[in-house]
Amino acid sequence: MARRRAVVVGAGIGGLTAAVALHRRGWSVAVCERAAEPPVTGAGIGLAPNALRALRTIGVDVTRTTGSAVPAAMGVRRSDGRWLTRTATADLAARYGTPPIAVPRPALTVALATALPAEALRYGTAVTAVEDAEGRPVVRTEAGPDLPADLVVAADGIHSPLRHAYFPAHPGPRYLGETAWRALVEAPDLSVPAMSETWGRGERFGVTPLSDGRFYLYATAVLPAGAPAADHRAELRRRFGSWHDPIPALLDRVDRLAPDDVLRHDLHELAAPLPRLHHGRVAWLGDAAHAMAPNLGQGGCQAVEDAVVLAHLLPSGDGDDAPDGVPPALAAYTAARRDRADAVRRRARRVGRLGALRHPLAVAARDLAVRATPDRLALRGLDDLFDGFRLPDRP
């Protein structure tokens, strides 16, 4: 009996998670990725308890590949080092069953890719179109041949060509008013027990210990879109070199990197929610469906949730179900995921606006309000994020 076939467009975290989840549901899976090879460099990614719980439901334990070291605490600081809020990760683990971890993106990609048959991964394969999305979809690629499918998963990123093709009236991405820098550094001599984000006036600096012993650094600043890019290392030093320890020492490590190892990108989000997360037999997930600001560390986590819920709702891949089993499953997927993901997107934007405040009085009021919030209330405020993953009933 023929197995159902899914074509996943994009081999990012969401696309690979969807491929693994569908493979384990018995589907035949092909993952088409424009890039010629898997990433070997890049930044870090945080996996919050909701994403780790979702991955466990499909039998994926990323810590076997990435490691499981966690910081002792996480919180927000001022540029002079004073903590505005801080939570012990032991308290997070007690409340949500597991602490968050941060891992290098390439390591997470490897962990997911190794859970797939080697022939499922098709790097250097750019998708040019999906035809007959409401009937028997056919995926066209530059490399050829055409790929017939029972399902197409559009995990093709914030600038998703497939989203534009099927929702041409949607406004697409919009600039959030901030530019971000990211880098991975080695600093074995530094003791940095906490994951922190420091807020200044229109600038932020994040320090995240990774599971492999390195540090993921990120910074943001309020700048016009497309502002001229100077030497990123010098720019980081100019903006953040006088901030609290260990930021200057970590910037010393950044200075040792090659210029291309410091990434810089303008930050965007999807300007409005999609009317639905599917069209015919095409389903959108991750940034293609609901790109959000990185302020909550939930962009990748919500993509993982999307992927796991999508595979859960779909019929098994053995072909025993009625031929119309896929469309109702995709309607159920939209119902299960659209509102939750959009709520997270809007919350991430609100947090970003707080971090981007520049007027001294507004910054002082913000810092006072954050410091005045009891730790227990701050922790409870994470419930809808960290404890919000659920597998819905199948249609």
C-alpha positions, -999 to +999 in steps of 0.1 A: +000+000+000+013+034-010+024+057+019+013+093+020+039+117+009+048+151+024+072+176+009+086+200+034+099+233+019+128+245+041+152+227+064+151+251+093+141+241+128+104+240+121+108+222+088+130+195+101+108+190+132+078+186+109+097+161+088+107+141+118+072+141+133+056+131+100+082+104+094+074+089+127+037+090+118+045+068+088+047+094+061+072+094+033+090+127+036+112+148+013+128+180+027+137+206+000+162+232+011+176+260-011+210+261+007+236+238-007+245+222+027+235+222+064+247+252+084+280+248+101+281+282+117+254+304+132+240+316+165+223+300+194+186+291+200+167+288+233+145+258+238+119+267+264+100+240+283+071+242+259+094+233+229+112+206+248+079+190+258+067+191+222+099+175+210+095+147+236+061+139+223+077+128+190+105+110+207+133+136+201+158+142+229+180+170+216+202+169+246+218+137+234+234+157+206+235+192+220+242+186+257+220+197+285+239+222+306+217+250+319+225+283+336+217+288+373+194+317+367+179+339+340+168+375+342+170+412+331+197+437+342+204+474+338+235+485+320+253+491+354+247+454+363+218+458+387+192+430+384+157+441+375+143+406+377+159+372+382+145+337+383+164+305+393+162+278+367+155+253+395+123+272+401+115+270+364+121+233+363+099+227+394+071+247+378+073+234+342+089+200+345+121+210+328+144+241+326+150+259+294+182+252+276+201+270+249+219+252+221+239+261+190+216+261+160+238+239+139+238+212+167+200+213+168+199+209+131+221+179+133+200+164+161+168+166+139+184+157+106+199+125+120+164+114+130+155+113+092+165+089+065+194+103+046+175+103+013+148+126+028+171+156+029+176+174-004+199+203+000+206+226-030+169+221-041+150+253-044+113+251-047+099+273-074+061+266-072+034+244-058+007+236-083-028+222-077-026+229-040-063+220-036-061+187-055-030+166-059-002+191-052+029+190-074+061+207-061+083+222-088+120+226-081+149+241-099+167+209-098+138+187-109+121+163-111+087+174-099+075+160-066+039+149-062+026+152-026-004+146-004+008+175+018+032+204+014+046+220+045+057+256+038+085+262+063+103+286+039+109+315+063+098+350+070+099+360+033+080+328+023+074+327-014+046+302-009+029+325+015+031+354-010+018+331-038-013+319-019-020+350+003-010+378-022-030+405-003-012+398+030+011+427+040+040+404+048+069+414+071+074+448+087+104+463+102+104+465+140+127+495+143+157+476+156+188+460+143+204+429+159+239+415+161+246+379+170+278+359+177+291+327+193+322+330+214+346+307+234+352+319+269+361+289+291+379+312+316+348+332+324+323+322+350+289+334+338+263+314+357+232+333+345+214+338+312+207+376+311+195+404+289+206+439+298+184+469+290+198+503+283+183+533+264+172+519+231+199+492+233+200+456+247+227+430+252+220+393+258+244+367+273+234+331+270+256+302+281+252+273+256+250+236+263+284+231+247+302+256+269+303+285+245+283+317+248+257+330+225+258+368+225+232+391+209+226+428+210+200+452+196+198+489+189+171+512+176+182+521+141+166+529+107+161+499+084+191+492+062+214+515+082+250+514+069+269+484+083+303+492+097+327+468+114+302+449+136+329+442+162+338+479+166+301+489+167+294+465+195+325+477+214+314+513+209+279+507+221+284+482+249+320+483+260+313+503+291+284+481+303+286+458+333+308+427+336+311+403+319+301+422+288+335+439+282+353+406+286+330+388+262+335+416+237+372+409+239+363+375+225+342+390+198+372+411+187+390+378+180+363+366+156+365+369+119+343+398+107+318+374+090+313+355+123+294+385+137+259+385+121+238+416+117+201+417+107+173+441+108+144+427+129+110+420+113+078+404+123+048+394+102+026+425+100-007+407+106-018+372+112-026+350+082-063+344+077-055+307+081-024+286+083-034+263+054-047+265+018-058+233+002-031+208+011-004+233+019+003+242+056+024+271+068+045+270+100+072+289+119+083+322+105+064+316+073+032+315+093+038+340+122+073+355+122+078+373+155+103+395+173+129+375+192+122+392+225+106+361+242+129+335+227+098+318+213+102+321+175+118+286+171+098+272+200+065+281+183+078+266+151+084+233+170+049+235+184+034+240+150+053+211+135+043+186+163+007+197+163+005+195+125+018+159+124-004+149+153-036+161+136-028+145+102-039+110+094-012+083+096+010+078+065-001+043+057-029+054+035-057+035+053-077+066+061-103+081+038-088+102+010-102+134+024-084+130+058-058+157+051-080+188+045-100+184+077-067+179+096-053+211+082-084+230+092-080+216+127-043+227+126-053+263+118-079+262+147-053+248+171-023+270+162-033+304+147-045+322+178-019+309+201+010+317+178-004+352+171-008+359+208+029+351+213+038+373+183+019+403+198+034+397+233+069+396+218+063+429+201+052+445+234+082+433+253+104+446+225+089+481+228+098+481+265+134+472+257+136+498+230+126+528+251+150+556+249+137+586+269+153+587+303+120+592+322+104+563+303+134+541+309+134+549+346+097+542+349+101+509+330+130+497+353+111+507+384+080+488+373+100+457+364+119+457+398+086+462+417+071+431+402+073+402+427+094+372+415+064+349+419+042+370+397+070+373+371+073+335+371+035+330+369+035+354+339+054+327+319+027+301+323+010+308+291+043+305+272+061+276+290+030+256+300+009+264+269+017+235+246-011+210+242-019+183+217-055+189+205-080+162+198-077+147+163-106+155+139 
